[in-house]
């Protein structure tokens, strides 16, 4: 009996020995042609049941892995040498537009721990869907799990911007774990790590993506008015009671004795800030920093361009609290002071930022507004170091 071998080309398996030359049998199925590729990919390629050399045997598989997920939502795609037809590769990606996007901030992490990560990945390494951080399922059981939460901080204080609901069910690292993770429902609440790439470009953006800017890890170290920031761990610092020991977990990066960069560890509404000590302003303990919104195309979680369409330059009510116009001068021609600044006029209006009609505010915002109910129209602080310290703006009814 003679049988054509299935794994060795041009070979017969026989039950007898015959020294005479025999006709070679047809070669088995294989793939001589190069396996299909994805263009413009930033992914990992591995081989299964094959060493990568041609011809590829039937069943040989090429695995394309995309840690940030392909644009069709998959973590992996593959190409397999056909078991039925010669020189044919079967692929899981029929659409030529399937891509593995580059790791670009904010959909990647800037540090090993990824404490600053605020991208939108919401599945774990094993493909499980993340639970919402503010769900009852999580808030009722997080402290019984080994996930790094500390009793010194309240649950919400572990999160950037002090608001678990803002993070929805996206992968985050609110504790001291090694990289971003989330809670999943796997016969009970459990934590699992997420697959978040390090950014291709680790340059830190000097801007914020959210109104509160808790994710900001830039190196600005002066306030809007130009005052030098004090180290966060300075024992004489205004905020030292919030920064010592385990309270450092509220920061998006590691705090050292020399760390004096603008941050927002306690969720102030205006954005990153720092403590100040300046003899020229002995009563000024802290001030917001000049951190603008990022201008990434499609990258912001909260839109930077709040005025894509020209706003109406008139008020619809007597109080004008709805006014979103761009007038920044008082009725006597004085330039308005930025709302987040404490110079030249110190004020407490920064506590009323949620009452502003704007979807977001940064250090450049000095437009006439009326966040107070008792004022009779849009106004602003006088930014010219003269009297009076504030004035109404000349804005007509529509």
C-alpha positions in Angstrom: 0.0 0.0 0.0 1.2 3.5 -0.8 -0.4 6.7 0.6 0.4 10.3 -0.4 1.8 12.1 2.6 -0.4 14.9 4.0 2.3 16.9 5.7 5.5 16.3 3.5 5.4 17.6 0.0 6.2 15.1 -2.8 6.4 12.1 -0.5 4.7 8.7 -0.3 4.2 6.7 2.8 4.5 2.9 2.0 4.2 -0.5 3.7 7.0 -1.8 1.6 10.5 -0.8 0.5 11.1 -0.3 -3.2 14.4 1.0 -4.4 12.9 1.8 -7.8 12.1 5.4 -8.5 8.4 6.2 -8.0 6.3 9.0 -9.3 6.1 11.9 -6.8 2.7 12.6 -5.4 1.1 16.1 -5.6 2.2 18.4 -2.8 -0.2 19.0 0.0 -2.3 22.2 0.3 -0.2 25.2 1.4 0.1 29.0 1.0 3.1 30.1 -1.0 1.9 33.6 -1.3 2.5 36.2 1.4 -0.2 36.5 4.0 -2.6 39.5 3.7 -1.5 42.7 5.6 -3.2 45.7 7.0 -1.9 49.0 5.7 -0.7 51.8 8.0 -1.0 49.6 11.1 0.6 50.1 14.5 -0.1 46.7 15.9 1.5 43.4 17.0 1.9 40.5 14.6 2.4 36.9 15.9 2.2 33.5 14.3 0.3 30.4 15.4 1.1 26.8 14.1 3.7 28.4 11.9 7.2 29.8 12.1 6.6 32.6 9.5 8.5 30.9 6.7 6.9 30.0 3.4 5.2 27.9 2.3 2.8 28.2 5.2 1.1 24.9 6.1 -2.7 24.6 6.1 -4.1 26.1 9.3 -1.1 28.4 9.8 -2.5 31.6 11.4 -1.2 35.2 11.5 -2.7 37.1 14.5 -2.9 40.9 14.3 -3.3 42.5 17.8 -4.4 46.0 18.4 -4.1 47.0 22.1 -6.2 50.1 21.6 -8.8 48.1 19.6 -9.3 48.2 15.8 -11.7 50.8 14.5 -14.3 48.1 14.2 -14.1 47.4 18.0 -12.0 44.2 17.8 -8.8 43.6 19.8 -7.6 41.0 17.3 -7.9 40.0 13.6 -6.3 37.0 11.8 -5.4 35.5 8.5 -5.4 31.6 8.2 -4.0 29.5 5.4 -7.0 27.6 4.0 -7.5 23.9 4.8 -9.7 23.4 1.7 -8.0 25.4 -1.1 -4.4 25.8 -2.1 -2.7 29.2 -1.8 -5.7 30.8 -0.2 -5.7 32.9 3.0 -8.9 33.3 4.9 -9.1 36.6 6.8 -11.3 38.0 9.6 -11.0 41.5 8.1 -13.0 41.8 4.9 -13.3 45.5 5.1 -10.1 47.3 3.8 -10.8 50.2 6.0 -10.2 48.3 9.2 -7.4 50.1 11.0 -5.5 49.9 14.3 -5.4 53.6 15.3 -2.1 55.1 16.5 -1.9 55.7 20.2 -2.7 59.4 20.4 -3.7 61.3 23.6 -6.2 61.2 25.1 -6.9 57.6 23.9 -3.7 56.4 25.5 -1.7 56.9 28.7 1.2 59.3 29.2 2.6 57.3 32.2 3.0 53.7 33.3 0.2 53.9 35.9 -2.1 55.9 33.6 -3.5 57.8 36.5 -4.1 60.7 34.1 -5.9 58.6 31.5 -9.4 59.8 30.5 -9.9 58.0 27.2 -13.1 56.1 26.3 -12.0 52.4 26.4 -14.7 50.6 28.4 -13.8 46.9 28.1 -11.1 44.9 30.0 -8.2 42.8 28.6 -10.5 39.8 28.6 -13.2 41.6 26.7 -15.6 42.1 29.6 -17.7 45.3 29.8 -16.9 47.8 32.5 -19.5 48.8 35.1 -20.3 52.4 35.7 -18.1 53.9 38.5 -21.2 55.5 40.1 -23.4 52.4 39.9 -24.9 51.0 43.1 -23.3 47.7 42.3 -19.9 49.3 42.5 -20.4 51.9 45.3 -21.9 49.3 47.6 -19.0 46.9 47.3 -15.8 48.7 46.2 -14.4 48.9 49.8 -14.5 45.1 50.2 -12.3 44.5 47.2 -8.6 44.7 46.9 -8.5 47.6 44.5 -6.4 50.2 46.4 -9.0 52.4 47.8 -8.0 54.2 51.1 -10.2 55.1 54.0 -8.5 58.6 54.2 -10.2 59.6 51.0 -13.9 59.4 50.3 -14.8 57.2 47.3 -15.3 60.2 45.0 -12.1 61.8 46.1 -10.1 59.1 44.4 -11.3 60.2 41.0 -10.0 63.0 38.8 -12.4 65.9 39.1 -13.9 64.3 42.2 -16.9 63.0 40.2 -17.2 59.2 39.5 -20.3 59.8 37.3 -18.2 62.0 34.9 -16.0 58.9 34.2 -19.1 56.8 33.3 -17.8 53.2 32.7 -14.5 54.0 31.1 -11.2 52.4 32.2 -9.5 54.5 34.9 -6.9 54.2 37.6 -8.4 56.0 40.6 -6.2 54.2 43.0 -2.6 53.1 43.1 -2.9 50.1 40.8 -0.2 49.5 38.1 -2.3 50.6 35.2 -5.9 51.6 34.2 -8.7 49.1 35.2 -12.4 48.9 35.9 -14.9 46.8 37.8 -16.8 44.1 36.0 -19.7 41.8 36.8 -18.2 38.3 36.8 -20.4 36.3 39.3 -20.0 39.3 41.6 -18.1 42.6 41.3 -14.4 42.1 40.4 -11.7 44.4 39.1 -9.8 43.7 35.9 -7.1 45.6 34.1 -7.7 47.3 30.7 -5.5 47.2 27.7 -4.4 50.9 27.3 -1.4 51.7 25.2 1.3 54.1 26.1 1.1 57.1 23.8 3.4 57.1 20.8 4.3 60.7 21.8 4.8 61.1 25.5 5.0 64.9 25.3 2.6 66.3 27.9 0.0 68.6 26.5 -0.2 72.0 28.1 -4.0 72.1 28.2 -7.0 70.6 29.8 -9.6 68.3 28.3 -12.3 68.8 31.0 -13.6 71.9 32.7 -12.1 71.0 36.0 -8.9 69.8 34.4 -8.1 67.1 37.0 -6.3 65.2 34.3 -3.7 68.0 33.6 -0.1 66.8 34.1 1.7 69.7 32.5 4.5 71.8 34.0 2.9 75.3 34.3 3.9 76.6 37.7 2.5 80.2 37.8 -1.0 81.4 38.3 -3.1 83.6 35.9 -1.7 86.7 37.6 1.9 85.5 37.4 2.3 84.4 41.0 4.8 81.5 41.5 3.3 78.3 42.7 4.3 76.8 46.1 5.2 73.1 46.4 2.2 71.0 47.2 3.9 69.4 50.2 5.1 72.7 51.6 4.0 72.5 55.3 3.1 76.2 55.1 1.0 75.7 51.9 -2.6 76.6 52.1 -3.7 73.2 50.9 -1.2 70.9 52.8 -4.0 69.3 54.8 -5.4 67.9 51.5 -2.0 66.8 50.1 -0.2 64.9 52.7 0.0 61.1 53.0 -2.7 59.1 51.2 -4.4 62.3 49.9 -1.8 62.4 47.2 -4.0 59.8 45.5 -6.2 62.7 44.4 -3.5 63.9 42.0 -3.0 62.7 38.4 0.7 62.1 39.0 3.2 61.4 41.7 3.8 64.2 44.2 7.3 64.9 45.5 8.7 67.5 47.8 9.6 69.7 44.8 6.3 69.3 42.9 4.8 72.7 42.4 2.9 72.4 39.1 -0.6 73.5 38.7 -3.1 70.8 39.5 -6.7 70.4 40.7 -6.7 67.6 43.3 -9.9 68.7 45.0 -12.2 69.4 42.1 -12.3 73.2 42.0 -14.7 74.2 39.2 -12.4 76.6 37.4 -9.5 74.2 36.6 -5.9 73.6 37.7 -4.7 75.9 40.5 -1.9 76.2 43.1 -1.2 77.8 46.4 0.7 81.1 46.4 2.6 83.2 49.0 3.4 86.7 47.8 4.1 89.7 50.0 2.3 91.9 47.4 -0.9 90.0 48.1 -0.7 88.7 51.6 -4.4 87.7 51.7 -4.2 85.7 48.5 -3.7 82.0 49.3 -4.3 80.4 45.9 -5.3 81.2 42.4 -6.2 79.4 39.2 -3.5 78.8 36.5 -3.5 79.7 32.8 -4.4 76.3 31.4 -6.6 76.6 28.3 -8.7 73.9 26.7 -7.0 71.5 24.4 -7.7 71.9 20.7 -7.5 68.2 19.6 -9.6 67.4 16.6 -12.3 65.1 18.1 -10.1 64.5 21.1 -11.8 66.5 23.8 -14.3 65.0 26.2 -15.6 68.5 26.8 -15.6 70.8 23.8 -13.0 73.5 23.7 -14.7 75.6 21.0 -17.8 76.8 22.8 -18.6 79.4 20.3 -18.5 77.6 16.9 -21.6 79.5 15.9 -21.6 83.3 16.6 -23.6 83.9 19.8 -26.4 86.5 20.0 -25.1 89.8 21.2 -28.2 90.7 23.1 -30.1 89.5 26.2 -33.5 87.9 26.1 -34.4 88.6 29.8 -33.9 91.6 32.0 -31.3 89.8 34.1 -29.5 88.4 31.0 -28.3 85.3 32.9 -28.5 83.4 29.6 -26.2 85.8 27.7 -23.4 83.9 25.9 -22.0 86.8 23.9 -18.4 87.8 23.5 -18.5 91.4 24.8 -15.7 92.0 27.2 -15.8 95.7 28.0 -17.9 97.6 30.6 -20.3 100.4 29.7 -17.6 103.0 30.4 -15.1 101.2 28.2 -13.0 99.3 30.8 -11.6 96.0 29.8 -13.0 93.0 31.7 -10.9 91.0 34.2 -10.8 87.2 33.5 -13.3 85.5 35.8 -10.7 83.0 37.0 -8.2 85.7 37.9 -7.9 87.3 41.3 -6.0 90.3 39.9 -6.6 93.2 40.1 -9.8 92.4 42.0 -10.0 89.6 44.5 -13.4 88.1 44.5 -15.5 85.0 45.3 -17.4 84.7 42.0 -15.2 81.7 41.2 -17.5 79.8 43.6 -20.4 80.5 41.3 -18.9 79.0 38.1 -21.6 76.4 37.8 -24.1 79.3 37.5 -22.4 80.5 34.3 -24.2 79.6 31.1 -21.0 78.6 29.3 -20.3 74.9 28.7 -16.8 75.5 29.8 -14.5 78.2 31.1 -10.7 78.7 31.0 -8.3 81.4 32.0 -9.0 83.5 28.9 -12.7 83.9 29.6 -13.4 87.6 30.4 -16.8 88.0 28.8 -19.7 89.9 30.4 -21.9 87.5 32.4 -24.4 87.6 35.2 -23.9 84.6 37.5 -25.6 86.4 40.4 -29.4 86.5 40.7 -29.3 90.0 42.4 -27.5 91.8 39.5 -29.7 93.4 36.9 -27.8 92.5 33.8 -24.4 91.2 32.5 -21.4 92.7 34.1 -17.7 92.1 34.8 -14.9 93.0 37.1 -12.8 96.0 36.0 -9.5 94.7 34.7 -7.7 98.0 34.6 -6.8 98.5 38.3 -9.1 101.5 38.7 -12.4 102.2 40.4 -15.0 100.9 40.5 -14.0 97.2 40.9 -16.9 96.1 38.7 -19.4 97.6 36.2 -22.4 96.6 34.1 -21.9 96.0 30.4 -23.9 97.8 27.7 -25.9 94.9 26.2 -29.3 95.6 24.8 -32.5 93.5 24.9 -33.1 91.4 21.8 
